Amino acid sequence: MGKIVAVALAVLLVAVGGVWTLQGLGYLEGSSMTGSTLWATVGPIVAAFGVALGYVAIRGPRKRQ
């Protein structure tokens, strides 16, 4: 069950990070976040965290030898 939750959270983080990036760059309008360099910076960081979480969740923990 934990793996499914982690993958779902990873997908959500990538989607939110992508939306924040597009808003920060001015491609998605209609928000106070539009055109803000803060969101153009925070968005890719959140998306990258989501990708890393998804990778770890799918791959599983590393085993020591």
N, C-alpha and C positions, 0 to 999 in steps of 0.2 A: 504493500500500500504506500509506503514512503517513497518508493521510486516513482510511482505515478504522480504523486503530489509534487515531487521535485521537478519532474519533466513539465508538468502543467505550469508551475511557477516560472520555470525557465522560458517557456513559450510566452507567458504573460509579460515577463521582463523584456524580452526581445521586442515584442509588439509595442509596449509602452515606450521603450527607448527609441524605437523607430519613429513613433508619432512625435515624441518630444524633439527629436532631431529635425524632423520635417517642419515642425512649428518654429523652432529656433532659427532655421534657415529661411523661413518665410514662405515655404511652399504650401503649408496648410494655414489658412487665415481664419480669423474670427475668434481669436483668443488673445488674452493679454500676454501670452507667451510668444506670439508671433513676432519674429524679427529680433528676438532676444538672444544674445550670444551665450548667456548662461545656459539656456536650454539646448542650444546647438552644441554645447560642450558636455552637459550632463547626460543627454540622450544617448550618445555612443558609449559612454561609460556604463550606463545601466544595461544597454543592449549587450555589451561585451560580458558583463557579469552574468547575464542570462545565458549567453552561449557557453560560458565556462561552467555554469551550474548544470546545464543540460548535458554537457560532455561528461562531467563527473557522475551525474545521475545515471546516464546510459552505460558508461564504461564500468562503473563500480569502483570500490576502493582498491588501491594497489596492495598487492600481497608481498610481504617481506620474504626474503629468501634466507 
